[in-house]
C-alpha cells in the first residue's frame, strides 16, 4: 500500500487561447505555471512557484488571451520554453512527496499535451481532481467553478482570476473543505 503524500502541489495553468476558434485545443500552449506547495499535515502553504512560458506554435498572444489573463506579450517573450519551465517546476518540488492537484482535469491534460509535444517527462506524481473532490465532499453532483466554490464556503477570490499563481493560491484555500478537515458552512438560502 502506498503511503499518503507529505505534500500537495496545487497547480493552475494558463494557456494560449482566443474567442474566435483560431487556436484549437490541440495547439494550445501553456503560458503560465502557478504552483503552491501545501504541507499535508497542516494544509498550510510552504512554498510558491510561478513562471511564464514562451509559446512557440502561436507565439503572439491574442487580444482575448491578454484581456482574460492579464499576461502581456512581453511576459511570454522573455519567458523560458516549456522544457525549461517544467524542469524549474521539478526543482521547486524537489524531494517532496507531493501529489499533483488541480481544479478539474484541464491542467493535467494540458501538461500531458505540452510534455508530449516537447518529448519531456513531467516531474509530477499522480493527480487529484479537486473540482470533483469538492462536489463529492459536499455530496452533490454539481461541478463548481473555482470562484463559485470559494463563494460556497464564504471565502473571497483574491488576486487576479485567470492568473496561474493567483488561482493556485485560491484553490489551495479550498483544500481543508474538500479534504473534510473544515466543515462546509450551510448552503445559502435560495433567493426569493
URFENFEN-V225105 format. One record per residue. N is the residue number from 1. OMEGA is omega in degrees with one decimal (NA if undefined). D_CENTER is the distance of its C-alpha to the mean C-alpha in Angstrom with 1 decimal. Layout:
n:omega:d_center
N:OMEGA:D_CENTER
N:OMEGA:D_CENTER
This chain:
n:omega:d_center
1:-179.1:27.8
2:176.1:24.6
3:177.2:24.0
4:180.0:21.0
5:176.2:18.3
6:-178.1:19.1
7:169.5:15.5
8:176.2:12.0
9:-177.3:9.3
10:-175.2:6.1
11:170.7:3.4
12:-178.8:1.5
13:166.1:4.9
14:-176.4:8.1
15:176.0:11.2
16:-176.5:14.9
17:172.0:16.1
18:179.4:19.2
19:-178.1:21.0
20:-179.8:24.0
21:-178.9:23.0
22:177.7:23.7
23:178.5:20.5
24:-179.0:20.2
25:-176.1:17.1
26:178.2:18.7
27:172.0:18.9
28:179.5:15.7
29:177.5:14.4
30:175.6:11.3
31:173.1:12.3
32:172.1:9.7
33:174.0:7.6
34:-177.4:6.5
35:174.3:6.9
36:177.3:9.0
37:-174.6:11.7
38:177.8:13.3
39:-176.0:16.9
40:-174.0:17.6
41:-176.4:21.0
42:-172.5:20.4
43:176.4:16.7
44:174.2:17.0
45:179.3:14.6
46:177.8:16.6
47:178.6:14.8
48:177.8:12.2
49:175.9:11.5
50:171.1:11.0
51:167.1:12.6
52:-179.4:13.5
53:-178.2:14.5
54:176.7:17.8
55:-179.1:18.0
56:179.8:21.4
57:175.0:22.0
58:-172.9:21.8
59:-179.9:21.8
60:179.1:22.6
61:175.6:19.9
62:176.3:21.2
63:178.2:22.2
64:-178.6:19.9
65:179.2:16.8
66:179.1:18.0
67:-178.1:18.9
68:-170.7:15.6
69:-170.6:13.3
70:176.9:16.2
71:-176.2:15.6
72:178.0:19.2
73:179.9:21.0
74:179.1:22.2
75:-176.8:18.8
76:178.5:18.1
77:-178.4:21.8
78:-173.1:21.8
79:173.8:18.7
80:173.1:18.8
81:-176.6:18.5
82:-179.0:15.9
83:178.8:18.1
84:-178.9:18.5
85:-178.0:14.9
86:175.1:14.0
87:177.7:17.2
88:176.3:16.2
89:177.3:13.0
90:177.8:15.5
91:178.4:17.9
92:-179.8:15.5
93:176.0:14.8
94:-176.8:18.6
95:-179.2:20.6
96:174.7:18.3
97:-171.2:18.2
98:175.4:14.5
99:177.9:12.9
100:-179.8:9.5
101:174.3:7.5
102:-179.6:4.8
103:-175.9:6.1
104:-177.6:8.6
105:-176.7:9.6
106:-174.9:8.7
107:177.7:6.1
108:-178.9:8.8
109:180.0:11.5
110:174.4:10.6
111:-178.7:10.6
112:178.8:13.8
113:-177.8:15.3
114:178.9:14.9
115:178.4:16.2
116:179.7:19.0
117:-177.2:19.9
118:-178.7:20.4
119:179.8:21.7
120:177.5:19.7
121:175.7:18.4
122:-179.2:14.9
123:-173.4:15.2
124:-179.6:12.9
125:174.7:14.6
126:173.8:14.4
127:173.0:11.5
128:176.5:11.3
129:-174.8:10.3
130:177.5:9.9
131:179.3:11.0
132:-178.7:14.0
133:178.7:14.7
134:179.7:14.8
135:179.5:17.4
136:179.9:19.3
137:176.9:19.6
138:-175.9:21.0
139:-178.4:23.2
140:174.1:22.3
141:177.7:21.4
142:175.2:19.8
143:-177.9:16.1
144:165.6:14.7
145:-177.8:12.2
146:-177.7:10.1
147:176.6:13.0
148:178.2:15.6
149:177.1:14.4
150:178.9:14.8
151:-178.5:18.1
152:-179.3:19.2
153:175.9:19.2
154:177.8:20.6
155:178.0:17.9
156:170.6:17.6
157:-178.7:14.5
158:-179.3:14.8
159:-177.5:14.2
160:177.6:13.4
161:-176.5:11.5
162:164.8:9.7
163:-172.6:9.3
164:-175.6:6.2
165:179.7:7.9
166:178.7:9.3
167:177.2:6.6
168:177.6:5.2
169:179.8:9.0
170:179.0:9.7
171:-179.6:7.7
172:179.6:9.5
173:-179.2:12.6
174:-177.5:12.6
175:-178.5:13.1
176:-179.5:16.8
177:-174.4:17.4
178:175.3:15.7
179:175.2:17.3
180:-179.7:20.6
181:175.8:21.4
182:-178.7:21.6
183:174.9:23.5
184:173.1:22.2
185:178.1:24.5
186:177.4:26.8
187:177.7:25.6
188:178.6:27.0
189:178.6:30.3
190:178.2:30.3
191:-178.4:31.7
192:NA:35.4
